[in-house]
Amino acid sequence: MEAIVTRPAVSGCCRAVSASRTASSRLRLNTTPSAARQQSTTSRTKKALIVPPHATFFKLNGSSGPRHTTDQIIFNPPSSAPSPHHLTKADIEELRRLRAADPVANSVQNLARRYRCSKLFILMCCRAPQDHKDKIQAAEDAVKSRWGPRRRQAREERARRMGMLFSGEL
């Protein structure tokens, strides 16, 4: 007599309990299939992940109920307020001077951390000197010179596909 079990953990418990009992008094589970189906397929998982919007999402102009039509613009404010920290022109000039003087010690990451701004802002404000760019390019070329034909071909193919993607060919 085997127990009808829907879950593996329960079946392991049943086997442990039934092994300790005699054959005449085995534990018998008559479980019916659960009303809630398992998420064993992609479509069920997608369906379970659909979350309806919150009721306050549709309240406009202090109205009490949801009013949603297709010709309304719904404003959802950003999740966090913008940073109140703004750099002055003097700070930007100092950034440029530091980056030009020593681009290794005053890297983009170090300057962004020091002035509490993003790395993108540092890249927009100041550029590295050409000799620093040449050193970086020489180091990259030294690494690329050690590549074999398969890696070189794979990198060229990847760059070609990326170009096709951005030009709309793919």
N, C-alpha and C positions, 0 to 999 in steps of 0.2 A: 504494500500500500504506500503510494508516494503522495506526498503533500503537494497541492497545487499552490504555487507561490508565484507572485508577480515580481518580486524584487530579489536580487542576489543576496543582499545582506540578511534578509529574512530566511532565505533558503539555507544559508550557512548556519543560522541559529537553529533551524528545524533539524538539520542533520546532526548537530551537536546534541540536541535534546533527545532526538529519536534514537541516537546511537546508545545513549545511556539507559534507555528503557527496554523492556522486553518486547518481543515481536508482537505480542497480543495487545499491549497497551501503548502503541505508538501514538505520538502526537499527530493529529490530523488537522490540517488547516483547510477550510473551505472558504477561500477568499474569492470575492467577485472582482472583476476588473474595475479599476477606479473610474469614476465618472470623468475626472480630469485626465485628458490624454497627455502622454509624455511628449517632450519636444524632440522627437527622434528624427524629424525631417527638417529640411531647410525651410519649407513653407510654414510649418508650425512654429519654428523659431522666429521667423520674421513676423508672423501674426502675433506672437506673444510679446514681441518687442515694440509694437505700435502703442504709443502712449498718447492719449488725447490731450490737447492743450488745456492748460489750467483755465478755470472760469474767469479769472481776473485778466487773462490775456485779451478777452473780447470786450471788457468794460471800457467804454470810451466816454469822456466828458462827464464822469461821475454818474453814469447811468447805473441802474441797479441790476439789470439783466444783460445777458449776452446779446449784442447786436453786431452781426458780422455780415457784411456784404462785400462783393468783390471790388467795389469802387472806393473802398476806404483804405487809407494808409494806416497801418498799425505801427506805432513807434515802440520798439523794445529798446530800452536804454542799455548801454554796455554794462558788462558785469562788474567792472571796476572803474573808478573815477580816474581821469587822466592825472599824471604826475604834476604837482605844482612846481616842480623844480625846473626852471628855465635858465639856460646859460646866456651870459651877456656877450657883447662883441669882444670885450677884453679877454674873456675866457676862451673864446674861439680862436683869437689871435695867439693866445698862450698855447692852446692845443696844437696849432700849426707849427709854432716855433719849436715845441718839444718834439713833435714827430719828425721834423726836418733835422733836428740836432742829433738825435740818437734813436733811429727807428727800431732797434733791437730792444733796448731797455724800455722805450716808450711805445710798446706795441699797441695795437688797436684794443686788445682786451684790457691791458693795464690802464690805458687812458679812460676807457669806458668805466672801469671800476673806480678810478680816482675821481672822475667828474660825475659819477652816478647817472650815466646816460647810456643809450644803447650803442652797440658796436656799429650798427648801420649809420647812426648819426655821426660817429667819428669818421667813418669811411666817406660820408658825404662832405664833411668839413675839411678834411686834410688828406693829402696823398703822401705816400712814401716817396723818398728820393729815388731817382732813377738808378743809382748805383746799388741801392738796397734791392730794388726789383731785379736787377741783373744778377745779384748774388743768389736770390731765391730761384731764378730761372736756371742758373748754372747747377744748383743743387738738384732741381727737378730733372734736368737733362742727364746728370750723372746717374740718377736712379733709373731713368728710362733707358739708358745705354745698356744696363744689365738685363733688360727684358729679353725674353726669347721671342721667336716669331709667332708662337701661338698667343701669348699674352698681348703682343703688339697688335696682332690682327683682331683679337677680341676687343681691345680698347678702341681701335679704329671703327669697328662695326658698331659698337655701342654709341660712339660719338655721332656716327652717321645716322643711326636710328633716332637719336635724340634730336638731331637737326631736322629730320623728316617729321618728327612729332610736332615740333614748334612751328614748322612751316605749313602744317596742315595736310601733309601727304599721307599720314597714317590716321 
